[in-house]
Amino acid sequence: MTGTGDESFIAAVKPLVDAMGGEMLPPDEAGADDVVLAWEGADVLAVRLPQLADSLDHILAAMERRRGRPLAELDRKSKQEVVRILEARGAFAVRHGVETVAGALGVSRFTVYNYLNREKEG
């Protein structure tokens, strides 16, 4: 990872890797499941993607940061919006996704299912 172009490439992809909850590594430390990124014909960076459950925790934390307060403190309409966004991002395909989201929102699993059903009916 040398050269100004490489550093610019790494700086450009870092926000995306951070948003996914990934980890950046030198390409020679890449494992079989890591994604190696090449720039101008040379391997510059490896990205280790998070496990799905870790991604959900990362997404919830990012949503809290954007809103400036814990998700549990949001009003009902805002919580429904959070559930809609999370559903679009596949959060409920993750094992224990409903339970994890319910805990973050400070509501029951039943309430999360109600929010999901309301979206499907609307």
SELOGU-321368 format. One record per atom (N, C-alpha, C): x, y, z; atom name; residue in three letters; residue number from 1. Coordinates in nm, 4 decimals. Layout:
BEGIN
{{X; Y; Z}; "CA"; "Ala"; NUM};
...
***
This chain:
BEGIN
{{0.0843; -0.1184; 0.0000}; "N"; "Met"; 1};
{{0.0000; 0.0000; 0.0000}; "CA"; "Met"; 1};
{{0.0882; 0.1240; 0.0000}; "C"; "Met"; 1};
{{0.1430; 0.1508; -0.1144}; "N"; "Thr"; 2};
{{0.2284; 0.2680; -0.1265}; "CA"; "Thr"; 2};
{{0.1793; 0.3528; -0.2422}; "C"; "Thr"; 2};
{{0.2354; 0.4693; -0.2508}; "N"; "Gly"; 3};
{{0.2002; 0.5563; -0.3629}; "CA"; "Gly"; 3};
{{0.0805; 0.6434; -0.3306}; "C"; "Gly"; 3};
{{0.0823; 0.7645; -0.3835}; "N"; "Thr"; 4};
{{-0.0231; 0.8614; -0.3572}; "CA"; "Thr"; 4};
{{-0.1575; 0.8166; -0.4115}; "C"; "Thr"; 4};
{{-0.1567; 0.7559; -0.5314}; "N"; "Gly"; 5};
{{-0.2812; 0.7072; -0.5897}; "CA"; "Gly"; 5};
{{-0.3462; 0.6021; -0.5024}; "C"; "Gly"; 5};
{{-0.2637; 0.5112; -0.4472}; "N"; "Asp"; 6};
{{-0.3160; 0.4080; -0.3583}; "CA"; "Asp"; 6};
{{-0.3789; 0.4706; -0.2341}; "C"; "Asp"; 6};
{{-0.3100; 0.5684; -0.1773}; "N"; "Glu"; 7};
{{-0.3616; 0.6345; -0.0574}; "CA"; "Glu"; 7};
{{-0.4934; 0.7054; -0.0871}; "C"; "Glu"; 7};
{{-0.5047; 0.7660; -0.2042}; "N"; "Ser"; 8};
{{-0.6295; 0.8323; -0.2425}; "CA"; "Ser"; 8};
{{-0.7417; 0.7305; -0.2593}; "C"; "Ser"; 8};
{{-0.7099; 0.6158; -0.3201}; "N"; "Phe"; 9};
{{-0.8092; 0.5096; -0.3379}; "CA"; "Phe"; 9};
{{-0.8563; 0.4591; -0.2017}; "C"; "Phe"; 9};
{{-0.7635; 0.4334; -0.1119}; "N"; "Ile"; 10};
{{-0.7976; 0.3841; 0.0215}; "CA"; "Ile"; 10};
{{-0.8843; 0.4866; 0.0945}; "C"; "Ile"; 10};
{{-0.8482; 0.6138; 0.0861}; "N"; "Ala"; 11};
{{-0.9274; 0.7193; 0.1502}; "CA"; "Ala"; 11};
{{-1.0675; 0.7259; 0.0900}; "C"; "Ala"; 11};
{{-1.0777; 0.6978; -0.0404}; "N"; "Ala"; 12};
{{-1.2082; 0.7036; -0.1070}; "CA"; "Ala"; 12};
{{-1.2998; 0.5897; -0.0641}; "C"; "Ala"; 12};
{{-1.2447; 0.4705; -0.0438}; "N"; "Val"; 13};
{{-1.3300; 0.3556; -0.0091}; "CA"; "Val"; 13};
{{-1.3520; 0.3408; 0.1412}; "C"; "Val"; 13};
{{-1.2721; 0.4076; 0.2227}; "N"; "Lys"; 14};
{{-1.2832; 0.3928; 0.3684}; "CA"; "Lys"; 14};
{{-1.4231; 0.4232; 0.4217}; "C"; "Lys"; 14};
{{-1.4911; 0.5305; 0.3800}; "N"; "Pro"; 15};
{{-1.6263; 0.5548; 0.4328}; "CA"; "Pro"; 15};
{{-1.7237; 0.4410; 0.4021}; "C"; "Pro"; 15};
{{-1.7094; 0.3796; 0.2853}; "N"; "Leu"; 16};
{{-1.7960; 0.2675; 0.2496}; "CA"; "Leu"; 16};
{{-1.7661; 0.1458; 0.3384}; "C"; "Leu"; 16};
{{-1.6389; 0.1151; 0.3562}; "N"; "Val"; 17};
{{-1.6003; 0.0018; 0.4408}; "CA"; "Val"; 17};
{{-1.6478; 0.0259; 0.5840}; "C"; "Val"; 17};
{{-1.6304; 0.1473; 0.6336}; "N"; "Asp"; 18};
{{-1.6763; 0.1811; 0.7692}; "CA"; "Asp"; 18};
{{-1.8278; 0.1681; 0.7804}; "C"; "Asp"; 18};
{{-1.9006; 0.2144; 0.6808}; "N"; "Ala"; 19};
{{-2.0471; 0.2083; 0.6847}; "CA"; "Ala"; 19};
{{-2.0964; 0.0640; 0.6871}; "C"; "Ala"; 19};
{{-2.0224; -0.0260; 0.6238}; "N"; "Met"; 20};
{{-2.0603; -0.1673; 0.6231}; "CA"; "Met"; 20};
{{-2.0161; -0.2390; 0.7499}; "C"; "Met"; 20};
{{-1.9288; -0.1749; 0.8273}; "N"; "Gly"; 21};
{{-1.8729; -0.2417; 0.9439}; "CA"; "Gly"; 21};
{{-1.7612; -0.3368; 0.9058}; "C"; "Gly"; 21};
{{-1.7000; -0.3127; 0.7896}; "N"; "Gly"; 22};
{{-1.5907; -0.3975; 0.7430}; "CA"; "Gly"; 22};
{{-1.4579; -0.3554; 0.8018}; "C"; "Gly"; 22};
{{-1.3555; -0.4316; 0.7661}; "N"; "Glu"; 23};
{{-1.2208; -0.4046; 0.8144}; "CA"; "Glu"; 23};
{{-1.1277; -0.4002; 0.6943}; "C"; "Glu"; 23};
{{-1.0381; -0.3007; 0.6910}; "N"; "Met"; 24};
{{-0.9420; -0.2888; 0.5815}; "CA"; "Met"; 24};
{{-0.8109; -0.3547; 0.6229}; "C"; "Met"; 24};
{{-0.7538; -0.4332; 0.5290}; "N"; "Leu"; 25};
{{-0.6290; -0.5056; 0.5534}; "CA"; "Leu"; 25};
{{-0.5365; -0.4895; 0.4341}; "C"; "Leu"; 25};
{{-0.4061; -0.5106; 0.4550}; "N"; "Pro"; 26};
{{-0.3171; -0.5179; 0.3390}; "CA"; "Pro"; 26};
{{-0.3578; -0.6381; 0.2532}; "C"; "Pro"; 26};
{{-0.3456; -0.6290; 0.1218}; "N"; "Pro"; 27};
{{-0.3915; -0.7380; 0.0354}; "CA"; "Pro"; 27};
{{-0.3220; -0.8711; 0.0618}; "C"; "Pro"; 27};
{{-0.1974; -0.8684; 0.1088}; "N"; "Asp"; 28};
{{-0.1268; -0.9942; 0.1344}; "CA"; "Asp"; 28};
{{-0.1745; -1.0643; 0.2621}; "C"; "Asp"; 28};
{{-0.2612; -0.9987; 0.3387}; "N"; "Glu"; 29};
{{-0.3192; -1.0605; 0.4581}; "CA"; "Glu"; 29};
{{-0.4626; -1.1077; 0.4346}; "C"; "Glu"; 29};
{{-0.5081; -1.1001; 0.3096}; "N"; "Ala"; 30};
{{-0.6458; -1.1369; 0.2766}; "CA"; "Ala"; 30};
{{-0.6681; -1.2863; 0.2949}; "C"; "Ala"; 30};
{{-0.7839; -1.3185; 0.3536}; "N"; "Gly"; 31};
{{-0.8254; -1.4568; 0.3647}; "CA"; "Gly"; 31};
{{-0.9135; -1.4936; 0.2468}; "C"; "Gly"; 31};
{{-0.9558; -1.6187; 0.2434}; "N"; "Ala"; 32};
{{-1.0352; -1.6690; 0.1313}; "CA"; "Ala"; 32};
{{-1.1675; -1.5951; 0.1158}; "C"; "Ala"; 32};
{{-1.2257; -1.5465; 0.2261}; "N"; "Asp"; 33};
{{-1.3553; -1.4791; 0.2199}; "CA"; "Asp"; 33};
{{-1.3445; -1.3270; 0.2093}; "C"; "Asp"; 33};
{{-1.2231; -1.2749; 0.2090}; "N"; "Asp"; 34};
{{-1.2045; -1.1306; 0.1993}; "CA"; "Asp"; 34};
{{-1.2123; -1.0860; 0.0532}; "C"; "Asp"; 34};
{{-1.2423; -0.9580; 0.0340}; "N"; "Val"; 35};
{{-1.2517; -0.9003; -0.1002}; "CA"; "Val"; 35};
{{-1.1271; -0.8163; -0.1237}; "C"; "Val"; 35};
{{-1.0511; -0.8512; -0.2267}; "N"; "Val"; 36};
{{-0.9303; -0.7760; -0.2595}; "CA"; "Val"; 36};
{{-0.9662; -0.6743; -0.3674}; "C"; "Val"; 36};
{{-0.9321; -0.5496; -0.3412}; "N"; "Leu"; 37};
{{-0.9601; -0.4409; -0.4345}; "CA"; "Leu"; 37};
{{-0.8323; -0.4034; -0.5080}; "C"; "Leu"; 37};
{{-0.8410; -0.3958; -0.6388}; "N"; "Ala"; 38};
{{-0.7272; -0.3565; -0.7218}; "CA"; "Ala"; 38};
{{-0.7510; -0.2152; -0.7739}; "C"; "Ala"; 38};
{{-0.6422; -0.1430; -0.7902}; "N"; "Trp"; 39};
{{-0.6477; -0.0080; -0.8447}; "CA"; "Trp"; 39};
{{-0.5317; 0.0065; -0.9406}; "C"; "Trp"; 39};
{{-0.5624; 0.0449; -1.0629}; "N"; "Glu"; 40};
{{-0.4608; 0.0641; -1.1669}; "CA"; "Glu"; 40};
{{-0.3729; -0.0595; -1.1817}; "C"; "Glu"; 40};
{{-0.4366; -0.1765; -1.1800}; "N"; "Gly"; 41};
{{-0.3678; -0.3014; -1.2075}; "CA"; "Gly"; 41};
{{-0.2957; -0.3666; -1.0912}; "C"; "Gly"; 41};
{{-0.3022; -0.3082; -0.9735}; "N"; "Ala"; 42};
{{-0.2322; -0.3659; -0.8581}; "CA"; "Ala"; 42};
{{-0.3298; -0.3837; -0.7413}; "C"; "Ala"; 42};
{{-0.3136; -0.4940; -0.6684}; "N"; "Asp"; 43};
{{-0.3929; -0.5144; -0.5470}; "CA"; "Asp"; 43};
{{-0.3500; -0.4115; -0.4436}; "C"; "Asp"; 43};
{{-0.4469; -0.3349; -0.3944}; "N"; "Val"; 44};
{{-0.4164; -0.2240; -0.3054}; "CA"; "Val"; 44};
{{-0.4691; -0.2487; -0.1645}; "C"; "Val"; 44};
{{-0.5815; -0.3167; -0.1553}; "N"; "Leu"; 45};
{{-0.6511; -0.3231; -0.0284}; "CA"; "Leu"; 45};
{{-0.7362; -0.4492; -0.0228}; "C"; "Leu"; 45};
{{-0.7433; -0.5102; 0.0939}; "N"; "Ala"; 46};
{{-0.8371; -0.6197; 0.1167}; "CA"; "Ala"; 46};
{{-0.9418; -0.5708; 0.2147}; "C"; "Ala"; 46};
{{-1.0654; -0.6139; 0.1936}; "N"; "Val"; 47};
{{-1.1752; -0.5765; 0.2827}; "CA"; "Val"; 47};
{{-1.2337; -0.7036; 0.3426}; "C"; "Val"; 47};
{{-1.2357; -0.7077; 0.4738}; "N"; "Arg"; 48};
{{-1.2983; -0.8190; 0.5443}; "CA"; "Arg"; 48};
{{-1.4399; -0.7746; 0.5808}; "C"; "Arg"; 48};
{{-1.5370; -0.8419; 0.5216}; "N"; "Leu"; 49};
{{-1.6769; -0.8078; 0.5452}; "CA"; "Leu"; 49};
{{-1.7218; -0.8636; 0.6799}; "C"; "Leu"; 49};
{{-1.8122; -0.7936; 0.7466}; "N"; "Pro"; 50};
{{-1.8589; -0.8405; 0.8772}; "CA"; "Pro"; 50};
{{-1.9566; -0.9563; 0.8629}; "C"; "Pro"; 50};
{{-1.9770; -1.0283; 0.9717}; "N"; "Gln"; 51};
{{-2.0828; -1.1276; 0.9756}; "CA"; "Gln"; 51};
{{-2.2155; -1.0529; 0.9713}; "C"; "Gln"; 51};
{{-2.3213; -1.1162; 0.9225}; "N"; "Leu"; 52};
{{-2.4500; -1.0483; 0.9085}; "CA"; "Leu"; 52};
{{-2.5016; -0.9927; 1.0403}; "C"; "Leu"; 52};
{{-2.4917; -1.0693; 1.1473}; "N"; "Ala"; 53};
{{-2.5419; -1.0214; 1.2767}; "CA"; "Ala"; 53};
{{-2.4656; -0.8973; 1.3212}; "C"; "Ala"; 53};
{{-2.3337; -0.8946; 1.2982}; "N"; "Asp"; 54};
{{-2.2548; -0.7767; 1.3325}; "CA"; "Asp"; 54};
{{-2.2961; -0.6576; 1.2475}; "C"; "Asp"; 54};
{{-2.3305; -0.6838; 1.1214}; "N"; "Ser"; 55};
{{-2.3752; -0.5764; 1.0331}; "CA"; "Ser"; 55};
{{-2.5022; -0.5113; 1.0859}; "C"; "Ser"; 55};
{{-2.5954; -0.5915; 1.1355}; "N"; "Leu"; 56};
{{-2.7198; -0.5367; 1.1883}; "CA"; "Leu"; 56};
{{-2.6914; -0.4463; 1.3082}; "C"; "Leu"; 56};
{{-2.6052; -0.4903; 1.3980}; "N"; "Asp"; 57};
{{-2.5679; -0.4058; 1.5120}; "CA"; "Asp"; 57};
{{-2.5041; -0.2756; 1.4638}; "C"; "Asp"; 57};
{{-2.4200; -0.2860; 1.3616}; "N"; "His"; 58};
{{-2.3529; -0.1679; 1.3067}; "CA"; "His"; 58};
{{-2.4544; -0.0722; 1.2435}; "C"; "His"; 58};
{{-2.5501; -0.1270; 1.1704}; "N"; "Ile"; 59};
{{-2.6541; -0.0451; 1.1073}; "CA"; "Ile"; 59};
{{-2.7381; 0.0260; 1.2140}; "C"; "Ile"; 59};
{{-2.7762; -0.0463; 1.3190}; "N"; "Leu"; 60};
{{-2.8554; 0.0142; 1.4263}; "CA"; "Leu"; 60};
{{-2.7773; 0.1272; 1.4935}; "C"; "Leu"; 60};
{{-2.6489; 0.1049; 1.5200}; "N"; "Ala"; 61};
{{-2.5663; 0.2088; 1.5824}; "CA"; "Ala"; 61};
{{-2.5558; 0.3315; 1.4920}; "C"; "Ala"; 61};
{{-2.5414; 0.3096; 1.3613}; "N"; "Ala"; 62};
{{-2.5332; 0.4218; 1.2671}; "CA"; "Ala"; 62};
{{-2.6647; 0.4993; 1.2632}; "C"; "Ala"; 62};
{{-2.7771; 0.4277; 1.2699}; "N"; "Met"; 63};
{{-2.9077; 0.4944; 1.2702}; "CA"; "Met"; 63};
{{-2.9228; 0.5804; 1.3955}; "C"; "Met"; 63};
{{-2.8750; 0.5303; 1.5083}; "N"; "Glu"; 64};
{{-2.8802; 0.6096; 1.6316}; "CA"; "Glu"; 64};
{{-2.7942; 0.7347; 1.6182}; "C"; "Glu"; 64};
{{-2.6741; 0.7200; 1.5635}; "N"; "Arg"; 65};
{{-2.5858; 0.8356; 1.5469}; "CA"; "Arg"; 65};
{{-2.6504; 0.9406; 1.4580}; "C"; "Arg"; 65};
{{-2.7120; 0.8962; 1.3465}; "N"; "Arg"; 66};
{{-2.7760; 0.9917; 1.2544}; "CA"; "Arg"; 66};
{{-2.8915; 1.0656; 1.3209}; "C"; "Arg"; 66};
{{-2.9635; 0.9964; 1.4067}; "N"; "Arg"; 67};
{{-3.0790; 1.0587; 1.4725}; "CA"; "Arg"; 67};
{{-3.0402; 1.1333; 1.6001}; "C"; "Arg"; 67};
{{-2.9176; 1.1123; 1.6457}; "N"; "Gly"; 68};
{{-2.8674; 1.1855; 1.7615}; "CA"; "Gly"; 68};
{{-2.9235; 1.1397; 1.8955}; "C"; "Gly"; 68};
{{-2.9864; 1.0229; 1.8986}; "N"; "Arg"; 69};
{{-3.0378; 0.9697; 2.0252}; "CA"; "Arg"; 69};
{{-3.0711; 0.8217; 2.0087}; "C"; "Arg"; 69};
{{-3.0872; 0.7521; 2.1205}; "N"; "Pro"; 70};
{{-3.1205; 0.6093; 2.1114}; "CA"; "Pro"; 70};
{{-3.2510; 0.5874; 2.0349}; "C"; "Pro"; 70};
{{-3.2559; 0.4811; 1.9570}; "N"; "Leu"; 71};
{{-3.3757; 0.4512; 1.8786}; "CA"; "Leu"; 71};
{{-3.4964; 0.4295; 1.9686}; "C"; "Leu"; 71};
{{-3.4740; 0.3809; 2.0896}; "N"; "Ala"; 72};
{{-3.5841; 0.3566; 2.1830}; "CA"; "Ala"; 72};
{{-3.6555; 0.4866; 2.2217}; "C"; "Ala"; 72};
{{-3.5898; 0.6002; 2.2039}; "N"; "Glu"; 73};
{{-3.6500; 0.7292; 2.2398}; "CA"; "Glu"; 73};
{{-3.7316; 0.7907; 2.1260}; "C"; "Glu"; 73};
{{-3.7324; 0.7276; 2.0091}; "N"; "Leu"; 74};
{{-3.8075; 0.7808; 1.8964}; "CA"; "Leu"; 74};
{{-3.9572; 0.7627; 1.9178}; "C"; "Leu"; 74};
{{-4.0362; 0.8459; 1.8501}; "N"; "Asp"; 75};
{{-4.1814; 0.8277; 1.8566}; "CA"; "Asp"; 75};
{{-4.2223; 0.7099; 1.7683}; "C"; "Asp"; 75};
{{-4.3482; 0.6683; 1.7796}; "N"; "Arg"; 76};
{{-4.3965; 0.5497; 1.7094}; "CA"; "Arg"; 76};
{{-4.3772; 0.5591; 1.5590}; "C"; "Arg"; 76};
{{-4.4110; 0.6741; 1.5007}; "N"; "Lys"; 77};
{{-4.3976; 0.6906; 1.3556}; "CA"; "Lys"; 77};
{{-4.2516; 0.6753; 1.3128}; "C"; "Lys"; 77};
{{-4.1601; 0.7325; 1.3888}; "N"; "Ser"; 78};
{{-4.0173; 0.7213; 1.3560}; "CA"; "Ser"; 78};
{{-3.9689; 0.5774; 1.3701}; "C"; "Ser"; 78};
{{-4.0186; 0.5056; 1.4704}; "N"; "Lys"; 79};
{{-3.9818; 0.3651; 1.4865}; "CA"; "Lys"; 79};
{{-4.0325; 0.2828; 1.3687}; "C"; "Lys"; 79};
{{-4.1520; 0.3141; 1.3215}; "N"; "Gln"; 80};
{{-4.2053; 0.2439; 1.2041}; "CA"; "Gln"; 80};
{{-4.1168; 0.2702; 1.0819}; "C"; "Gln"; 80};
{{-4.0694; 0.3922; 1.0674}; "N"; "Glu"; 81};
{{-3.9797; 0.4277; 0.9568}; "CA"; "Glu"; 81};
{{-3.8486; 0.3490; 0.9683}; "C"; "Glu"; 81};
{{-3.7943; 0.3370; 1.0884}; "N"; "Val"; 82};
{{-3.6720; 0.2598; 1.1106}; "CA"; "Val"; 82};
{{-3.6941; 0.1148; 1.0676}; "C"; "Val"; 82};
{{-3.8075; 0.0572; 1.1068}; "N"; "Val"; 83};
{{-3.8379; -0.0819; 1.0693}; "CA"; "Val"; 83};
{{-3.8482; -0.0940; 0.9173}; "C"; "Val"; 83};
{{-3.9094; 0.0019; 0.8514}; "N"; "Arg"; 84};
{{-3.9213; -0.0011; 0.7057}; "CA"; "Arg"; 84};
{{-3.7833; 0.0018; 0.6395}; "C"; "Arg"; 84};
{{-3.6973; 0.0888; 0.6873}; "N"; "Ile"; 85};
{{-3.5612; 0.0994; 0.6328}; "CA"; "Ile"; 85};
{{-3.4851; -0.0311; 0.6552}; "C"; "Ile"; 85};
{{-3.4973; -0.0846; 0.7758}; "N"; "Leu"; 86};
{{-3.4266; -0.2084; 0.8078}; "CA"; "Leu"; 86};
{{-3.4782; -0.3257; 0.7249}; "C"; "Leu"; 86};
{{-3.6072; -0.3293; 0.7019}; "N"; "Glu"; 87};
{{-3.6623; -0.4365; 0.6193}; "CA"; "Glu"; 87};
{{-3.6063; -0.4265; 0.4774}; "C"; "Glu"; 87};
{{-3.5988; -0.3057; 0.4241}; "N"; "Ala"; 88};
{{-3.5453; -0.2859; 0.2892}; "CA"; "Ala"; 88};
{{-3.3987; -0.3281; 0.2809}; "C"; "Ala"; 88};
{{-3.3282; -0.3203; 0.3932}; "N"; "Arg"; 89};
{{-3.1858; -0.3567; 0.3953}; "CA"; "Arg"; 89};
{{-3.1643; -0.5028; 0.4323}; "C"; "Arg"; 89};
{{-3.2728; -0.5773; 0.4505}; "N"; "Gly"; 90};
{{-3.2608; -0.7206; 0.4767}; "CA"; "Gly"; 90};
{{-3.2357; -0.7580; 0.6215}; "C"; "Gly"; 90};
{{-3.2616; -0.6659; 0.7134}; "N"; "Ala"; 91};
{{-3.2308; -0.6902; 0.8544}; "CA"; "Ala"; 91};
{{-3.3067; -0.8081; 0.9131}; "C"; "Ala"; 91};
{{-3.4231; -0.8357; 0.8591}; "N"; "Phe"; 92};
{{-3.5055; -0.9402; 0.9201}; "CA"; "Phe"; 92};
{{-3.4774; -1.0780; 0.8603}; "C"; "Phe"; 92};
{{-3.3835; -1.0837; 0.7659}; "N"; "Ala"; 93};
{{-3.3367; -1.2127; 0.7149}; "CA"; "Ala"; 93};
{{-3.2273; -1.2699; 0.8052}; "C"; "Ala"; 93};
{{-3.1716; -1.1847; 0.8908}; "N"; "Val"; 94};
{{-3.0666; -1.2255; 0.9836}; "CA"; "Val"; 94};
{{-3.1297; -1.2998; 1.1006}; "C"; "Val"; 94};
{{-3.0666; -1.4068; 1.1432}; "N"; "Arg"; 95};
{{-3.1169; -1.4809; 1.2587}; "CA"; "Arg"; 95};
{{-3.1271; -1.3873; 1.3787}; "C"; "Arg"; 95};
{{-3.2382; -1.3913; 1.4449}; "N"; "His"; 96};
{{-3.2685; -1.3059; 1.5615}; "CA"; "His"; 96};
{{-3.2782; -1.1577; 1.5248}; "C"; "His"; 96};
{{-3.2997; -1.1273; 1.3965}; "N"; "Gly"; 97};
{{-3.3095; -0.9884; 1.3531}; "CA"; "Gly"; 97};
{{-3.4245; -0.9150; 1.4186}; "C"; "Gly"; 97};
{{-3.5424; -0.9793; 1.4259}; "N"; "Val"; 98};
{{-3.6581; -0.9135; 1.4881}; "CA"; "Val"; 98};
{{-3.6286; -0.8839; 1.6345}; "C"; "Val"; 98};
{{-3.5708; -0.9804; 1.7054}; "N"; "Glu"; 99};
{{-3.5401; -0.9606; 1.8467}; "CA"; "Glu"; 99};
{{-3.4381; -0.8484; 1.8665}; "C"; "Glu"; 99};
{{-3.3367; -0.8456; 1.7804}; "N"; "Thr"; 100};
{{-3.2330; -0.7429; 1.7906}; "CA"; "Thr"; 100};
{{-3.2924; -0.6040; 1.7673}; "C"; "Thr"; 100};
{{-3.3745; -0.5920; 1.6645}; "N"; "Val"; 101};
{{-3.4371; -0.4625; 1.6331}; "CA"; "Val"; 101};
{{-3.5341; -0.4226; 1.7443}; "C"; "Val"; 101};
{{-3.6137; -0.5175; 1.7923}; "N"; "Ala"; 102};
{{-3.7079; -0.4876; 1.9004}; "CA"; "Ala"; 102};
{{-3.6332; -0.4336; 2.0220}; "C"; "Ala"; 102};
{{-3.5222; -0.4966; 2.0559}; "N"; "Gly"; 103};
{{-3.4429; -0.4498; 2.1696}; "CA"; "Gly"; 103};
{{-3.3912; -0.3085; 2.1493}; "C"; "Gly"; 103};
{{-3.3423; -0.2798; 2.0294}; "N"; "Ala"; 104};
{{-3.2897; -0.1459; 1.9998}; "CA"; "Ala"; 104};
{{-3.3990; -0.0403; 2.0039}; "C"; "Ala"; 104};
{{-3.5201; -0.0775; 1.9610}; "N"; "Leu"; 105};
{{-3.6316; 0.0172; 1.9577}; "CA"; "Leu"; 105};
{{-3.7049; 0.0263; 2.0912}; "C"; "Leu"; 105};
{{-3.6752; -0.0668; 2.1820}; "N"; "Gly"; 106};
{{-3.7438; -0.0662; 2.3107}; "CA"; "Gly"; 106};
{{-3.8896; -0.1080; 2.2991}; "C"; "Gly"; 106};
{{-3.9176; -0.1985; 2.2045}; "N"; "Val"; 107};
{{-4.0538; -0.2489; 2.1837}; "CA"; "Val"; 107};
{{-4.0487; -0.4013; 2.1850}; "C"; "Val"; 107};
{{-4.1653; -0.4630; 2.1830}; "N"; "Ser"; 108};
{{-4.1717; -0.6087; 2.1797}; "CA"; "Ser"; 108};
{{-4.1529; -0.6607; 2.0371}; "C"; "Ser"; 108};
{{-4.1222; -0.7891; 2.0259}; "N"; "Arg"; 109};
{{-4.1160; -0.8524; 1.8932}; "CA"; "Arg"; 109};
{{-4.2510; -0.8386; 1.8240}; "C"; "Arg"; 109};
{{-4.3580; -0.8547; 1.9001}; "N"; "Phe"; 110};
{{-4.4939; -0.8438; 1.8460}; "CA"; "Phe"; 110};
{{-4.5133; -0.7073; 1.7786}; "C"; "Phe"; 110};
{{-4.4629; -0.6017; 1.8429}; "N"; "Thr"; 111};
{{-4.4754; -0.4669; 1.7865}; "CA"; "Thr"; 111};
{{-4.3985; -0.4561; 1.6548}; "C"; "Thr"; 111};
{{-4.2787; -0.5127; 1.6500}; "N"; "Val"; 112};
{{-4.2009; -0.5094; 1.5252}; "CA"; "Val"; 112};
{{-4.2770; -0.5830; 1.4157}; "C"; "Val"; 112};
{{-4.3330; -0.7007; 1.4486}; "N"; "Tyr"; 113};
{{-4.4127; -0.7739; 1.3487}; "CA"; "Tyr"; 113};
{{-4.5325; -0.6910; 1.3033}; "C"; "Tyr"; 113};
{{-4.5951; -0.6197; 1.3953}; "N"; "Asn"; 114};
{{-4.7075; -0.5328; 1.3571}; "CA"; "Asn"; 114};
{{-4.6614; -0.4235; 1.2602}; "C"; "Asn"; 114};
{{-4.5460; -0.3621; 1.2885}; "N"; "Tyr"; 115};
{{-4.4927; -0.2600; 1.1983}; "CA"; "Tyr"; 115};
{{-4.4662; -0.3194; 1.0613}; "C"; "Tyr"; 115};
{{-4.4100; -0.4412; 1.0563}; "N"; "Leu"; 116};
{{-4.3802; -0.5065; 0.9288}; "CA"; "Leu"; 116};
{{-4.5107; -0.5367; 0.8529}; "C"; "Leu"; 116};
{{-4.6102; -0.5873; 0.9231}; "N"; "Asn"; 117};
{{-4.7370; -0.6184; 0.8580}; "CA"; "Asn"; 117};
{{-4.8072; -0.4936; 0.8080}; "C"; "Asn"; 117};
{{-4.7967; -0.3857; 0.8822}; "N"; "Arg"; 118};
{{-4.8576; -0.2595; 0.8416}; "CA"; "Arg"; 118};
{{-4.7960; -0.2120; 0.7101}; "C"; "Arg"; 118};
{{-4.6639; -0.2294; 0.6949}; "N"; "Glu"; 119};
{{-4.5970; -0.1917; 0.5702}; "CA"; "Glu"; 119};
{{-4.6492; -0.2745; 0.4538}; "C"; "Glu"; 119};
{{-4.6681; -0.4019; 0.4749}; "N"; "Lys"; 120};
{{-4.7145; -0.4912; 0.3671}; "CA"; "Lys"; 120};
{{-4.8575; -0.4606; 0.3264}; "C"; "Lys"; 120};
{{-4.9396; -0.4177; 0.4233}; "N"; "Glu"; 121};
{{-5.0790; -0.3848; 0.3939}; "CA"; "Glu"; 121};
{{-5.0931; -0.2503; 0.3251}; "C"; "Glu"; 121};
{{-4.9969; -0.1580; 0.3553}; "N"; "Gly"; 122};
{{-5.0057; -0.0218; 0.3045}; "CA"; "Gly"; 122};
{{-4.9578; -0.0121; 0.1683}; "C"; "Gly"; 122};
***
